[in-house]
């Protein structure tokens, strides 16, 4: 038996441990090399990672643009550029007190768009109707007295003029066009609802070409319907597209409750562009007219004509009661009636021609005639279609000035 010293024993143990470690290391290298050399079809199947459930990406708003979406940036831009071009209009009217004395009192209020740096404001006629005084309140709080220089009740539009301070540059709301509007297009309205100045609301074009009856004589045609919130005080304010262009003048709402229910109407800006020059120049709109007196056909009249043996071939149209002697209707060959009849308090002539179309528009009421001639000036020529007995005829009429004709009566 051989004996080992303590030192020899320690050296022996250390050497053995080193050999074991080297052997283990070599086996590991060999194993990895063998796996790499193994053919793909003989290798163990690789583990396929299980995909994570798809999660819809949440859009991250950039801090560089203030954290706003594209739509929000459009809204903010339009408001910041144009809110100063929208004014609050307040009025005073004259009332009669208990002592039958005229006294001023607060009238209505509404909105308006500055359309010229000289101080011209486009608004609704009903905002300034019967006003004794008109005040224009600007975005910076300045309150200036204005003057109504022209009104057109048939399209519910007026132009107000005020004198801006010499050192003030006014913000003008630019004209757009209403001819290319589409249902679903985004629109913005700026106004002063309930006295809350320069309020922005957003919506879409809900409908186009809406006719809205004003009274027995007039219909505002081609109105823009929108669901942008319009409330009392918004009247006369601008309806804008996403570029900040004026496309309509907010005019009225349909509301059983008196508040906005998402059915508002605006006068198209193309109508405003057509009539504003006349309002500024003449204070009114120059419109053409056919010099005659008319009666709308109604069932009792149709039955009366049938009983008299002069049955009418139609049930809708305008009977020419009389044509002004030497007037444009008379010169074009239109004939008035010759037999006077009474219907309640009205007296008119029967037996005349019955107009059924003017300038390509069917006419069955006086409101239709006004609408057909609404965009025609004195001196324009229009085609008039009518019945004389059972024959349908036509004539070309050169229009007169409606205001002059009605003023002569």
Buried (B, 14 or more C-beta within 10 A) or exposed (E): EEEEEEEEEEEEEEEEEEEEEEEEEEEEEEEEEEEEEEEEEEEEEEEEEEEEEEEEEEEEEEEEEEEBEEEEEBBEBBBEEBBBBBBBBBBBBEEEEEEEEEEEEEBBBBBBBBBBEEBBBBBBBBBBBEBEBBBBBBBEEEEBEBBBBBBBBBBBBBBBBBEBEEEEEBBBBBBBBBEEBEEEBBBBBBBBBEEEBBBBBBBBBBEBEBEBEBEEBBBBBBBBBBBBBBBBBBBBBBBBBBEBBBBBBBBBBEBEEEEBEBBBBBBBBBBBBBBBEBBBEEEBBBBBBBBBBBBBBEEEBBEBBEEEEEEBEEEBBBBBBBBBEEBBBBBBBBBBBEEEBEEEEEEBBBBBBBBBBBBEBEBBBBBBBBBBBBBBEBEBEBEBBBBBEEEBEEBEBBBBBBBEBEEEE
